[in-house]
Amino acid sequence: MVREALVESMARRDPGGLGRLARAMESAVSRPAHAGLGPPAQVTFVSERTLGPWLGYLFQPEGPGCWLALGWQPAAEAAAMRDSVRQDLGSELGAGRIGAVPGPWERFEATVLSVEYRPGSLPSDHNLVNDLHAMVMLHDLLLG
């Protein structure tokens, strides 16, 4: 279910598709999610906290593809948090993070860790759900 919703969101990027992805995320991890058209188009876990970690799918401003991203707010503190997570969990985790994206896309700049998905090479639904659960566990770790 997550895989199908993600594929649709990558292809269409409309409110309906993003809403279906948000509902699939909610179903997979039992947490409320929010869909937004961006920039960038995104589906993120809803949080009443104004500071700290956030989690969601972020879509590239141009072209297909997206990332399942764990980020930090405010964005200015993301680099320090990224270094802290890599020190605690291993430097190899930094390889998948989103690079600099030109333009006012603060969500990209605020990314701590991410998993990139491209059309035609998505893993099975089982692996997508595993990735989502892993990111949720990291999110919870950073909340503590």
N, C-alpha and C positions, 0 to 999 in steps of 0.2 A: 504494500500500500504506500509506504514512504517513497519507494523507488518510482512508482507510476506518477505520484504527485510531483516529485522532483523533476522528472522528465517533462511533464506538462508545463511546469513553471519555467523551465529552461527554454522551452519552445515559444511560449506565449507571453509570459510576464504581464499578465493582466490581473486585476483584483480577484477574479474568480479562481484562477489557477493558484495564485499565492495563498488565497484563503483555504483551498483544498490542501495545500502543503502544510499550512499551519495546523489544520485539523488532524492531518496524518501525524505530525510531530506530537501534538497533544495526546493522541491515542497511543503512540509508541512509548512515551515517557511520563504520561499522566501529569502534565504541567500545562498551564495556559500559554498560548503563543499568539503573536500578533503579526499580521501581514501589512507591508507598506511598499509603495511603489518607488520610494527612494528619492534622489539617487543615493546609493544604489537600491535597486529593488531588493527587498529583504523579507525574511520571515524570522522573527526573533522571539525568544521567550519573554513574556511580559514580566516586569519586575517593578515593584514600587520603590525600590532603592534607586537613588540618583547617582550613587557612586558604587564602584566595584565591578564585578564581572558581568558580562552579558554573553548570550549564546544564540547563534542563529545561522541560517543560510543567507549568504550574501551573493548577489548575482553581479557579474561583470557589467560595467557600464555599456560596453559594446560587445556584441558577439555572444555566442552561447558559452555555457560553463558557469560554475559557481563554486563557492567554498562553504563548507561547514566550519564556522569560525567561532573561536572563543576569544572574546575581546575584553578590554578594560576601559572603564569610564572614570575619570576624564582621559581623553586620548593622550594627553601629555605624559601620563604615568604609565602608558602601555609598554614602553621600551624597558623600563625598570622591572615591571612585572614579568615581561618576556624573559629577561635575564634570570630572574629569580626562579621561574618555572623550569627553565633549562638546567639551572644548577641543581634543582631538586629532583627533576625527573629524567634528565639526560639531554645532552646537547643535540642529539639527532632529531629531537622534536622540533627544533627551530627550522629545519630544512623545508617544512611544508607551509610555512607562514606566508601570508599574502605580502607581496612586495609593494613598493611605493606605487601609487596610482595617481597620475596627474589630475588635478581638479579638487573640488571641495567635498571629497568623499571621506569624511572623518571616520566612518566605520572601518574602512580599509586600514587607515593609519593606526587605529586603535586595536588591531588584531594582535593577540598574544600567540595563538596557535591556530592552525587550520588544516583541513583536509580538502584537497581540490578534486572536483568532479567535472568531467568533460563528457559531452554527448557521445554516445557510442562506446564508451569505456566505463560505464557505471558498474559498480559491483552488484551482486545479487541483493535483493531486499534484506536478507538476513544480515549481510555485512553492513548495509546502510544503517540498519537499526543498531548494530553493534557500535558503529562509529558514533551515532547519536548518543547512545548510552555512555560511551567512554567520555565524550565531551561534557555530558551532564555531570558525570562524576568529578571531572576536573573543575567544572563550574562550582560545584558544591565545596570542593576542597579549597578553592580560592575565597569562597564566601566565609569560611570558618576562621 
